[in-house]
Amino acid sequence: MNETVKAQMYPGINGLSLLEKITASLPGVVFTCFQRPDNSNVVTYVSSGCQEVFELEPEIVQANFLVLLNLIHSEDIQNFTESFLVSSDTLSPLHWEGRIVTASNKYKWIQVNSYPSKQASGDILWEGFVMDITTRKLAEENLRVSEGRYKAILNAIPDLIFRINADGQYIDFKGEGANITIPREQIVGKNLWDLLPHDIANSSYAAIHKALTSRSVQTCEYKLSTPIGLRDYEARVVVSGHEEILAIVRDITERKQAEAQLHTSISRNRLLAETLGRIRRSLDLDEILQTTVTEVRKFLQADRVFIALNENNAQCKVLAESVNPCYPAVLDWKDDSPDECLFNELKTSLLINNVRVVEDITQIEVSPRLKTLYHKFHTQAALAVPIILGDELFGVLIANQCSTPRHWQPVEIDLLQQISEQLAIAIQQAKLYQELAQLNFNLEGQVEERTVQLQQKVQEIQEISRIKDVVLDTVSHDLRTSVMGNLMVLNNLLKAEREIPCSIIERMIQGNERQLGMINSLLEINSGDAKDMIMHQELVDFNTLIEAILQDSTSLLTRYQAQLNTQLNTHSKKIARKNSVLVKADQELLRKVFVSLLTYSCHNNPPGLNFSIKAKMDGDKIRCMIQDDGVGMSKSECDSFFDLHVRDPQNRLSTSLSLKLYMCRQIITAHGGEIGVTSNRKQGVTYWFTLPIEQKKIL
């Protein structure tokens, strides 16, 4: 059957390039095959993996499907045939594993997965893939061989290992590990609820059934009282047989303690980083202090944290507080009878020890005044660190526990000390900020004064520029009026055939025409440099636009004996030939671009120049190219071709042409395109420009 007939009978056979790209990177073989009612087969696709799996080229398999059946091991062919017939009759998925022998006498295990579907034509479409599972099969065999070895290894594992059935009954166990030894008679034959607390037994039973259902490892953690104290355990539950699991129990007490310490350390570091970050980002002292007490209380799980600053030798003022609502606040408290002795007592303790630690107020000796304050605010434990500015005690950061006495951990003490250092920095920054604010106020006045002076200078420059534009416009118009008058007189004299020689009159006319052209170019440049160049754009067909412009250029080409060949092809390969490209353009301005480019080539080359014009699609733009066979240019000349400057003064009309070439770039840029020139390898140059495509339409 030829490819055309096959494609008509079995749609989807063509256009497989994407499928081939995808399957080329996949392991195994992807295939599609049609089984006809007469049980003949048409293989429509076999991926390139066929060579690696079967050692056969895909074309050989497509030509004769039976070559694959010949590879199946003689002991497995009957099983494959039965599986295939069942799948074909019932249209159920085909899943088969078996051995093959390749041409190089290699034994392989393969897995076939295919999904048949009945077609309207009566054919059965088989789609699927074949995987080489030799490695997996060898691994399974090795696993069976090494089961005994693994059992010996399990006995060496330093964990308790239990065999438990689906009902939660202990079948067997390894009784040494996890820092304990359990007699066998205390375990075997009993169930989870006989040996474990009720809640732990229930969670363990749930983990067993989840492992049996999902066939995945389950993990649970719990605490148990042991002869050596309360311990943390981790149980890993894994399926080990039919309705049976292994529970591997490990003592993780040390790990849990390390995790708790690590968590505490991370939390402390986070709090320090956040506090430091807020200090650096903000100079609002109230915000910094309130954030600090809130975060510290959250970290310490304390009942109250507050910051007090030293106002005088006998009294402190509380600036920020975070407190459990169950206990009284100290933020608005004011000591009506300051005790200088009490203040000096606390101050001396903080300056000498850099910290004041009270774990239980009932176990220390304090002054009656301080004891009264502890009772008033329900304080049972306290931790205080000083805030030092220079050598002076500026204030204090205090944490209170009101519910019970408390043992303050070293990490908690260290945290408060580091926070107090950051608070000292924040306070110093706040003072510096006030000084800088005053300096900044003075500086802003100076900047404002300089800004006014600069604005005056800018206005002066703008006025000078405006005067320049007015002068240029006025002079240009006056010169143009004078030149046009001269031209009219000279033309009338020429027509009247007076005694003035025609050659003189013609030169006068040419000179005035050059002046008029230059003046017009100056006016165009003056308007073209402005961002609001006036254009009269309309939506036109690009080919029609270029043909009309070239038709207007016939007289110019005739004058210089030039020839023009057009090869306009704006049709993309993906677009029908009847499609047309529309651009939004000012036809008169584009005509000036073409005339200027053609004129430049004609002026700088002998008569008889040949031009060719081409156009092609370039993404979302149309690219037009004008090529001549005249004199070439250097790269530097090409790079500066459309710049604004006066060229060789010995060349007549060169200045005017230079101005017009500059205007070409202004016009194309105003249209949203680009323009350039390149020197051809053999001879001549190629001018090019682009225009945005508005839309494509069907004529």
Secondary structure, DSSP 4 states (H G I P E B T S, - for coil): --HHHHHHHSTTSS-THHHHHHHHTSSSEEEEEEE-TTS-EEEEEE-TTHHHHHS--HHHHHH-THHHHTTB-TTTHHHHHHHHHHHHHHTPPEEEEEEEE-TT--EEEEEEEEEEEE-TTS-EEEEEEEEE-HHHHHHHHHHHHTHHHHHHHHHHSSSEEEEEETTSBEEEEE-EETTEE--GGGTTT-BHHHHS-HHHHHHHHHHHHHHHHH-S-EEEEEEEEETTEEEEEEEEEEEEETTEEEEEEEE-HHHHHHHHHHHHHHHHHHHHHHHHHHHHH---HHHHHHHHHHHHHHHHT-SEEEEEEEEETTEEEEEEEEE-TTS---TT---SS--HHHHHHHHHHHHHHS-EEES-GGGS---HHHHHHHHHTT-SEEEEEEEEETTEEEEEEEEEE-SS--PPPHHHHHHHHHHHHHHHHHHHHHHHHHHHHHHHHHHHHHHHHHHHHHHHHHHHHHHHHHHHHHHHHHHHHHHHHHHHHHHHHHHHHHHHT-SS-HHHHHHHHHHHHHHHHHHHHHHHHHHHSSTT-----EEEEHHHHHHHHHHHTHHHHHHTT-EEEEEE----TTS-TTEEEEEEE-HHHHHHHHHHHHHHHHHTS-SS-EEEEEEEEETTEEEEEEEESS----HHHHHTTTSS----TTSTTHHHHHHHHHHHHHHHHHTT--EEEEE-SSSSEEEEEEEE--EEEE-
